[in-house]
C-alpha cells in the first residue's frame, strides 16, 4: 500500500510504493488491494438510501420505499441520519459530484457507472431547481424539533408525525440568502455541463435556474432570515459562494462578465488569515466555506499563475506546511482538520488535490506526485491504510463501522436506538457511507451510534469522497459488482403474535394477545391486519349444543378492532377473526404503536359444563399471564397470511411461494415448482432424522416416509382425539422423547417444521 508518512519535524514527504505518474490503466493500481470501482458503486447506493419522495424505478435499495410524498417540494436527499432536507447541502453535494464527473468522466464511463451516477446526480439537481420559486427559495423542509427526538424509518415518519402533531404535511421554509442561492446556482450550472450533451432540455432547465438564482444572490448580497436552519447549518458569509458560483456560471456560459465580477467585487471580500490581509488557505472546502474550491476554479479558468500559487498554499498547508503553518496529523498519517467530520474534510481536500495535480501541476513532476500521493494516501486511509486496518466506509473491507448514526438503516421499531449500555444491531447495511472518522488528532475513534463526531453520516460527507473516487477510477481503474446490491432478507420476524391465557373457567376462555409490527424490509404500515384464533367445538356438539350457543366478546382493546362470530374452518374447527380498523395503525414507530393488545373471551352459557379449551388448536402452548410467541394464532394482511401456521399446515412460506409462482409462471410450471419444493423438504427432513429407519422416523406421523406439515396436522388431530394413531405412527409421534403423546409433541414437531429447532426428538 502507498502510505504517506507525516513527520512533524520534517518539511518533506516520504513515499513508499510506486510512482503515481503512470500510464492509463483499466485495472486497480497494482500496489492497492482496494477496488475503487466498488467503492464508487456503493457510494451511489448510499445516495439512493437518502432519497426522499416517490422512489424512481432505478433505485436499487430493496429495503427502502416511498416516503414524504406530500412534501411541498418532493424528492431530494435526506440530509444525514435524519429526515430533514436542506437545499444548501443538496446543492453543495450535487456540485461536488458533478465536478468529479466533469473532471474524470472517462473513469466513470470505463467501469460502467455513468448511468447510475447521472441518475443520482439528476435526482438532487431536480430538487434544487424546484426549490427555486422565482422570487425566493425553499431552504428547508421538515420539523427539526420532531425530527431529532424521534428515531425511526423514513417510510413511517409521517404516520408518527401526524400522531404527535396532528399535522399531515411537513413544514417548509423560504428565504432570500445569497449563500444558499449561490450554492444552488453553482450546482445547477455544473449540472448543465454534465447533461448538456446527453439531455439538452434538462440541461437548459438547470441553466435557466442557475442564472436566476445567481442574479438574485448577487443582487441581494446578504444572508437571509433562514432561522429554521441556523441551528443545523449556521452560515457565516456569502462572498465565497458568489465567487464559487460565478466560476461555474462562466464555465457553463463562457460569459466573461462572471469572471469580471470575481475581480471587481468578490475577491476583495474573501476570507483572510487571522490578523492578516493574506487570503485564507488554512481551512477546508465544505458547505460553509467553498473559497478553496473557488480559488482552484479561478486559477484554472483564468490561467493566472497568481491564483495557482494561492491555491498551492492550501495544498502545502495540508501536506508539508506553508509559512510555518501545517495541518495536524494523526500518528498513522491522516491529515486531521477538525473533530466534526474529519474524513469529510480530508477526502474533499484529496479531491481538490487530484484536480490541481491534473489541471495545474501536470507538467511539474515533483508537485504532481506530491499532491497525487497525498490524495491517494488520504483515500486509502479511509479503506484501511491505518494502524487499525479499519475501513471508515460502511460495507467496504472486513472491518468497518457497525453503529453508524442513521435512523432508517437501523430499522428500529420502538423509537429506542440504544438499549441500556449496548447498541442494537442495525437492520440494514448502509453500504458506501463514509462516517465522520477520528474525533481528535490522536486518531481517537468510537464506533458508537451516539458519537456524532465519529459516526454521523451525511450527503455532504460523501460528496467530496465520491468526487475523489471518480479520480481514482480514472487513474487506477476498478470494477463494479454485477450482483450488488443483493436483496436483503429480514434479520428478524417482522410480524408476529404473542398470547397467553388471561382467565379461564369451566364456561369460558379469555385470551390476551399482542399483534406486532416490527417491519423494516421496508418499514410499513398495514391497513388490513387481522388475527385468527382457532378452537374445536367437538365437546360442544357432544353435549347436544351448537356453535350458536357460544358467545364471543372483546374485553379490552388497545386500538379499534372488531371480533367476528365463530366461523367454520374445517369440520369441528372454528375460528374468530379479530380485525383492526384502518385507523388502528399498528406501526414500527414507537413503544405504544409497534404492538396492539387485545383481550377477548369465548364463552358457553352460564351453568353449563361442556366447555373446554384443551383441544383447541390456538390454545396449544399458552400459559397463564405470560405472553409468548405462538404460531397457532395466525395473522393476516388482508387475505394474506403473514404469521403462524393454519390448522391444515399452511405456512407463510407456502403462501409466499404460491403467490410468487402464480404471478410469474404458468399453471403447469406452478405444479412442477410445488412438487420440487416438497421433494426438497422431504430430503432435508430425512437427513436430519437419519438415525431412524423407514418405519421409525421421528415426526413421520402419517407414515409416508418423510416429515412434512401434513404430519403436524395429523398429530394435532391425534392429540385432540379426533383420530387414533396405530403403533408405528404413535412411536414416530413421540417428538419430545417423553414416551407419551401430548400437545408438547405437536409443538416440538411444529417448531421443527418452521426451523426453530434443528432436530427431533427434542426435549429442550
KALIN-V405943 format. One record per residue. N is the residue number from 1. RES is the residue in one letter. NEAR is the number of other ideal C-beta (glycine too) atoms within 12 Angstrom. Layout:
N&RES&NEAR + N&RES&NEAR
This chain:
1&X&28 + 2&X&35 + 3&X&27 + 4&X&40 + 5&X&29 + 6&X&33 + 7&X&17 + 8&X&18 + 9&X&10 + 10&X&14 + 11&X&17 + 12&X&17 + 13&X&32 + 14&X&19 + 15&X&25 + 16&X&19 + 17&X&24 + 18&X&20 + 19&X&20 + 20&X&37 + 21&X&22 + 22&X&22 + 23&X&14 + 24&X&16 + 25&X&23 + 26&X&20 + 27&X&21 + 28&X&26 + 29&X&33 + 30&X&17 + 31&X&24 + 32&X&29 + 33&X&22 + 34&X&35 + 35&X&30 + 36&X&43 + 37&X&37 + 38&X&35 + 39&X&49 + 40&X&51 + 41&X&39 + 42&X&42 + 43&X&51 + 44&X&44 + 45&X&43 + 46&X&48 + 47&X&49 + 48&X&38 + 49&X&48 + 50&X&50 + 51&X&41 + 52&X&45 + 53&X&34 + 54&X&20 + 55&X&28 + 56&X&22 + 57&X&8 + 58&X&19 + 59&X&29 + 60&X&32 + 61&X&37 + 62&X&24 + 63&X&37 + 64&X&38 + 65&X&28 + 66&X&26 + 67&X&41 + 68&X&40 + 69&X&22 + 70&X&22 + 71&X&34 + 72&X&28 + 73&X&33 + 74&X&27 + 75&X&36 + 76&X&46 + 77&X&45 + 78&X&44 + 79&X&41 + 80&X&44 + 81&X&40 + 82&X&40 + 83&X&41 + 84&X&43 + 85&X&49 + 86&X&52 + 87&X&55 + 88&X&51 + 89&X&44 + 90&X&52 + 91&X&57 + 92&X&49 + 93&X&50 + 94&X&52 + 95&X&55 + 96&X&50 + 97&X&49 + 98&X&44 + 99&X&45 + 100&X&45 + 101&X&43 + 102&X&36 + 103&X&36 + 104&X&38 + 105&X&27 + 106&X&22 + 107&X&38 + 108&X&40 + 109&X&23 + 110&X&27 + 111&X&36 + 112&X&22 + 113&X&40 + 114&X&29 + 115&X&21 + 116&X&34 + 117&X&41 + 118&X&33 + 119&X&29 + 120&X&48 + 121&X&51 + 122&X&38 + 123&X&37 + 124&X&51 + 125&X&46 + 126&X&35 + 127&X&43 + 128&X&46 + 129&X&41 + 130&X&30 + 131&X&44 + 132&X&38 + 133&X&24 + 134&X&18 + 135&X&16 + 136&X&26 + 137&X&45 + 138&X&41 + 139&X&46 + 140&X&40 + 141&X&39 + 142&X&40 + 143&X&30 + 144&X&26 + 145&X&18 + 146&X&27 + 147&X&35 + 148&X&20 + 149&X&18 + 150&X&34 + 151&X&36 + 152&X&47 + 153&X&49 + 154&X&50 + 155&X&38 + 156&X&41 + 157&X&42 + 158&X&36 + 159&X&34 + 160&X&39 + 161&X&32 + 162&X&23 + 163&X&26 + 164&X&23 + 165&X&20 + 166&X&10 + 167&X&17 + 168&X&16 + 169&X&20 + 170&X&37 + 171&X&24 + 172&X&31 + 173&X&33 + 174&X&28 + 175&X&34 + 176&X&31 + 177&X&42 + 178&X&40 + 179&X&47 + 180&X&48 + 181&X&50 + 182&X&52 + 183&X&52 + 184&X&53 + 185&X&53 + 186&X&51 + 187&X&53 + 188&X&49 + 189&X&48 + 190&X&47 + 191&X&48 + 192&X&40 + 193&X&33 + 194&X&40 + 195&X&33 + 196&X&23 + 197&X&14 + 198&X&21 + 199&X&21 + 200&X&13 + 201&X&13 + 202&X&24 + 203&X&28 + 204&X&21 + 205&X&25 + 206&X&44 + 207&X&34 + 208&X&24 + 209&X&38 + 210&X&44 + 211&X&33 + 212&X&30 + 213&X&45 + 214&X&44 + 215&X&29 + 216&X&32 + 217&X&41 + 218&X&32 + 219&X&19 + 220&X&26 + 221&X&25 + 222&X&24 + 223&X&30 + 224&X&30 + 225&X&18 + 226&X&32 + 227&X&19 + 228&X&30 + 229&X&35 + 230&X&23 + 231&X&16 + 232&X&30 + 233&X&34 + 234&X&17 + 235&X&36 + 236&X&20 + 237&X&27 + 238&X&40 + 239&X&35 + 240&X&41 + 241&X&49 + 242&X&45 + 243&X&49 + 244&X&51 + 245&X&49 + 246&X&44 + 247&X&43 + 248&X&49 + 249&X&44 + 250&X&34 + 251&X&34 + 252&X&37 + 253&X&25 + 254&X&15 + 255&X&20 + 256&X&16 + 257&X&19 + 258&X&38 + 259&X&31 + 260&X&17 + 261&X&30 + 262&X&36 + 263&X&23 + 264&X&17 + 265&X&22 + 266&X&36 + 267&X&29 + 268&X&16 + 269&X&22 + 270&X&33 + 271&X&30 + 272&X&21 + 273&X&22 + 274&X&12 + 275&X&6 + 276&X&13 + 277&X&11 + 278&X&20 + 279&X&30 + 280&X&32 + 281&X&37 + 282&X&33 + 283&X&32 + 284&X&39 + 285&X&45 + 286&X&40 + 287&X&45 + 288&X&34 + 289&X&36 + 290&X&50 + 291&X&42 + 292&X&42 + 293&X&43 + 294&X&46 + 295&X&42 + 296&X&41 + 297&X&44 + 298&X&39 + 299&X&32 + 300&X&31 + 301&X&31 + 302&X&28 + 303&X&14 + 304&X&20 + 305&X&14 + 306&X&17 + 307&X&34 + 308&X&28 + 309&X&22 + 310&X&32 + 311&X&41 + 312&X&33 + 313&X&32 + 314&X&46 + 315&X&46 + 316&X&32 + 317&X&31 + 318&X&45 + 319&X&43 + 320&X&33 + 321&X&27 + 322&X&23 + 323&X&17 + 324&X&11 + 325&X&23 + 326&X&29 + 327&X&33 + 328&X&27 + 329&X&33 + 330&X&32 + 331&X&20 + 332&X&29 + 333&X&37 + 334&X&44 + 335&X&45 + 336&X&38 + 337&X&37 + 338&X&26 + 339&X&26 + 340&X&29 + 341&X&40 + 342&X&41 + 343&X&50 + 344&X&48 + 345&X&41 + 346&X&46 + 347&X&52 + 348&X&49 + 349&X&46 + 350&X&46 + 351&X&48 + 352&X&47 + 353&X&49 + 354&X&44 + 355&X&40 + 356&X&43 + 357&X&37 + 358&X&30 + 359&X&30 + 360&X&34 + 361&X&32 + 362&X&20 + 363&X&13 + 364&X&19 + 365&X&16 + 366&X&21 + 367&X&30 + 368&X&28 + 369&X&28 + 370&X&31 + 371&X&42 + 372&X&45 + 373&X&42 + 374&X&46 + 375&X&44 + 376&X&45 + 377&X&45 + 378&X&53 + 379&X&53 + 380&X&44 + 381&X&45 + 382&X&49 + 383&X&41 + 384&X&26 + 385&X&32 + 386&X&32 + 387&X&18 + 388&X&24 + 389&X&18 + 390&X&31 + 391&X&37 + 392&X&47 + 393&X&45 + 394&X&39 + 395&X&36 + 396&X&40 + 397&X&26 + 398&X&12 + 399&X&19 + 400&X&31 + 401&X&40 + 402&X&27 + 403&X&31 + 404&X&44 + 405&X&38 + 406&X&43 + 407&X&44 + 408&X&44 + 409&X&45 + 410&X&39 + 411&X&38 + 412&X&36 + 413&X&39 + 414&X&28 + 415&X&28 + 416&X&21 + 417&X&33 + 418&X&21 + 419&X&12 + 420&X&7 + 421&X&8 + 422&X&13 + 423&X&24 + 424&X&27 + 425&X&20 + 426&X&36 + 427&X&33 + 428&X&38 + 429&X&32 + 430&X&47 + 431&X&41 + 432&X&45 + 433&X&48 + 434&X&51 + 435&X&48 + 436&X&43 + 437&X&47 + 438&X&42 + 439&X&29 + 440&X&23 + 441&X&24 + 442&X&17 + 443&X&28 + 444&X&23 + 445&X&35 + 446&X&27 + 447&X&28 + 448&X&25 + 449&X&33 + 450&X&21 + 451&X&26 + 452&X&26 + 453&X&26 + 454&X&34 + 455&X&40 + 456&X&40 + 457&X&48 + 458&X&43 + 459&X&51 + 460&X&47 + 461&X&50 + 462&X&53 + 463&X&50 + 464&X&47 + 465&X&52 + 466&X&52 + 467&X&48 + 468&X&52 + 469&X&55 + 470&X&48 + 471&X&45 + 472&X&48 + 473&X&46 + 474&X&37 + 475&X&36 + 476&X&43 + 477&X&34 + 478&X&36 + 479&X&24 + 480&X&33 + 481&X&23 + 482&X&12 + 483&X&10 + 484&X&28 + 485&X&29 + 486&X&16 + 487&X&15 + 488&X&27 + 489&X&15 + 490&X&22 + 491&X&19 + 492&X&24 + 493&X&25 + 494&X&31 + 495&X&39 + 496&X&34 + 497&X&41 + 498&X&32 + 499&X&44 + 500&X&28 + 501&X&30 + 502&X&28 + 503&X&23 + 504&X&25 + 505&X&20 + 506&X&19 + 507&X&25 + 508&X&27 + 509&X&38 + 510&X&30 + 511&X&45 + 512&X&37 + 513&X&46 + 514&X&34 + 515&X&45 + 516&X&35 + 517&X&41 + 518&X&37 + 519&X&36 + 520&X&41 + 521&X&28 + 522&X&31 + 523&X&40 + 524&X&32 + 525&X&35 + 526&X&33 + 527&X&19 + 528&X&22 + 529&X&42 + 530&X&40 + 531&X&45 + 532&X&40 + 533&X&46 + 534&X&39 + 535&X&43 + 536&X&40 + 537&X&37 + 538&X&27 + 539&X&28 + 540&X&32 + 541&X&20 + 542&X&17 + 543&X&18 + 544&X&10 + 545&X&20 + 546&X&18 + 547&X&28 + 548&X&16 + 549&X&25 + 550&X&32 + 551&X&23 + 552&X&30 + 553&X&23 + 554&X&27 + 555&X&22 + 556&X&22 + 557&X&26 + 558&X&26 + 559&X&29 + 560&X&19 + 561&X&30 + 562&X&22 + 563&X&31 + 564&X&22 + 565&X&18 + 566&X&30 + 567&X&23 + 568&X&20 + 569&X&26 + 570&X&21 + 571&X&20 + 572&X&27 + 573&X&33 + 574&X&32 + 575&X&36 + 576&X&40 + 577&X&30 + 578&X&44 + 579&X&32 + 580&X&36 + 581&X&19 + 582&X&18 + 583&X&16 + 584&X&30 + 585&X&31 + 586&X&47 + 587&X&43 + 588&X&43 + 589&X&39 + 590&X&28 + 591&X&17 + 592&X&20 + 593&X&32 + 594&X&37 + 595&X&33 + 596&X&35 + 597&X&32 + 598&X&41 + 599&X&29 + 600&X&37 + 601&X&30 + 602&X&43 + 603&X&30 + 604&X&31 + 605&X&19 + 606&X&13 + 607&X&12 + 608&X&21 + 609&X&16 + 610&X&23 + 611&X&35 + 612&X&27 + 613&X&38 + 614&X&22 + 615&X&32 + 616&X&40 + 617&X&46 + 618&X&42 + 619&X&35 + 620&X&39 + 621&X&30 + 622&X&36 + 623&X&19 + 624&X&17 + 625&X&16 + 626&X&15 + 627&X&27 + 628&X&23 + 629&X&30 + 630&X&41 + 631&X&41 + 632&X&42 + 633&X&45 + 634&X&41 + 635&X&46 + 636&X&29 + 637&X&29 + 638&X&17 + 639&X&15 + 640&X&22 + 641&X&32 + 642&X&35 + 643&X&40 + 644&X&40 + 645&X&38 + 646&X&32 + 647&X&41 + 648&X&22 + 649&X&37 + 650&X&28 + 651&X&29 + 652&X&30 + 653&X&23 + 654&X&27 + 655&X&26 + 656&X&19 + 657&X&25 + 658&X&23 + 659&X&20 + 660&X&18 + 661&X&23 + 662&X&17 + 663&X&12 + 664&X&12 + 665&X&17 + 666&X&12 + 667&X&12 + 668&X&11 + 669&X&16 + 670&X&20 + 671&X&16 + 672&X&15 + 673&X&21 + 674&X&22 + 675&X&16 + 676&X&16 + 677&X&24 + 678&X&23 + 679&X&17 + 680&X&17 + 681&X&29 + 682&X&26 + 683&X&18 + 684&X&21 + 685&X&34 + 686&X&24 + 687&X&17 + 688&X&26 + 689&X&31 + 690&X&17 + 691&X&13 + 692&X&26 + 693&X&15 + 694&X&15 + 695&X&16 + 696&X&22 + 697&X&35 + 698&X&37 + 699&X&45 + 700&X&38 + 701&X&41 + 702&X&28 + 703&X&24 + 704&X&22 + 705&X&25 + 706&X&30 + 707&X&41 + 708&X&33 + 709&X&35 + 710&X&29 + 711&X&39 + 712&X&41 + 713&X&31 + 714&X&35 + 715&X&45 + 716&X&45 + 717&X&32 + 718&X&30 + 719&X&37 + 720&X&33 + 721&X&20 + 722&X&23 + 723&X&21 + 724&X&15 + 725&X&26 + 726&X&16 + 727&X&14 + 728&X&22 + 729&X&28 + 730&X&26 + 731&X&26 + 732&X&37 + 733&X&44 + 734&X&35 + 735&X&44 + 736&X&29 + 737&X&20 + 738&X&16 + 739&X&14 + 740&X&15 + 741&X&32 + 742&X&26 + 743&X&32 + 744&X&26 + 745&X&40 + 746&X&40 + 747&X&34 + 748&X&37 + 749&X&48 + 750&X&42 + 751&X&30 + 752&X&36 + 753&X&39 + 754&X&28 + 755&X&17 + 756&X&20 + 757&X&22 + 758&X&17 + 759&X&27 + 760&X&40 + 761&X&30 + 762&X&25 + 763&X&16 + 764&X&16
